[in-house]
Amino acid sequence: MDEYLKRPWIKWYGKDVPPDIKVPETNIVEVLDENCKKWGDKVALIFFGKKFKNKEVREQSLRIATALHDLAYGKET
């Protein structure tokens, strides 16, 4: 654990890469919505050669969430 606390990987960071960043306190839905507004038609990720735009990632995420909700995942009994 001591070696981990020394963070030896930082020496490999580029000179313009800060060792620490401030992570915003938000949730994934807000992140997807914001990214869709800013960069809706730009590629968000490439998975096995298929390109997905930000708006497609948001849409598919909402579809998965709806399907899980409909299957009663997360409901207390």
Helices and strands as residue ranges (DSSP letters): H 2-6, G 8-12, H 28-39, E 43-47, E 50-53, H 54-70
